Amino acid sequence: MASDEKTDLNLIENPDAITIIELAKLVQDELKLRKRFFSDLVSDGHSWDVLLTLLAAKNEKKDSSLTAISTLGGIKATTGLRWIDVLRREGLVIIANDVDDGRKQFVFLTERGQSGMESYLGAVAELRQLKMVG
């Protein structure tokens, strides 16, 4: 593709499709927005994967055991455990023992973690609406 050629996503099928550059700017704006809701420590990388996975697991009623969250998030279990501990220290998740199996632990978003994720995603939806309309 020539460097001066306009690069659109699905432009042939959808004349209103946004360009790659517009999409990149939108992703940058979303990252900046994320940092307004969460500390730099948890606003990207594996900690962010864990937060998104916990939110999805809750809404889809999936297993939220420590190892399942790592697996669902596509990260190694040891890495997941480290980042879950960071999120726990930040007050965004809690870890609870399984009442039936003392060897198993579950991880859940705290009220602060849940409301932070919901507020952030609501702000992203508004941002996307503004970018698509404007």
C-alpha positions, -999 to 999 in steps of 0.1 A, spaced: 0 0 0 14 34 -9 23 56 20 1 85 7 -29 62 2 -57 68 27 -61 37 49 -97 30 59 -112 1 78 -139 -15 56 -142 17 36 -155 -2 6 -183 -19 26 -189 11 48 -182 46 35 -185 59 71 -157 37 84 -130 54 104 -94 56 92 -66 37 110 -52 70 122 -86 79 137 -88 45 153 -53 49 168 -62 83 182 -94 68 197 -74 41 214 -50 67 228 -79 87 241 -93 56 258 -60 49 275 -58 85 288 -94 82 300 -86 49 317 -58 67 337 -84 91 350 -103 62 366 -74 40 377 -38 44 388 -9 39 363 -1 7 381 -34 -10 371 -45 9 340 -28 -13 314 -10 -46 309 -19 -78 328 -37 -60 356 -61 -45 331 -65 -80 315 -75 -92 350 -100 -64 356 -117 -69 322 -118 -107 328 -133 -104 362 -160 -80 349 -168 -104 321 -167 -135 343 -192 -119 367 -216 -109 340 -213 -143 322 -214 -162 356 -181 -179 349 -157 -194 375 -137 -167 391 -111 -188 408 -76 -174 409 -64 -198 382 -95 -195 360 -92 -157 359 -56 -160 347 -66 -186 321 -96 -166 309 -74 -135 307 -49 -153 286 -20 -149 310 2 -174 329 -12 -183 363 19 -170 382 16 -137 364 -21 -135 371 -16 -142 408 10 -114 410 -13 -89 394 -43 -100 413 -23 -92 445 -16 -57 431 -53 -52 424 -61 -64 459 -37 -39 475 -53 -12 453 -87 -21 468 -101 -32 434 -105 -69 441 -110 -92 471 -99 -128 474 -122 -153 492 -117 -189 502 -140 -216 487 -162 -228 516 -163 -263 502 -126 -266 492 -101 -248 514 -74 -251 487 -94 -231 462 -98 -193 462 -120 -169 443 -113 -134 432 -140 -108 429 -142 -71 420 -148 -49 451 -176 -23 449 -149 2 441 -135 -20 413 -169 -27 399 -180 9 399 -147 20 385 -150 -4 356 -186 6 349 -178 43 350 -148 39 328 -167 18 302 -196 43 303 -171 71 296 -156 50 267 -190 45 252 -196 83 254 -162 90 239 -168 66 210 -202 81 203 -187 116 202 -159 104 179 -182 86 156 -207 114 154 -180 142 152 
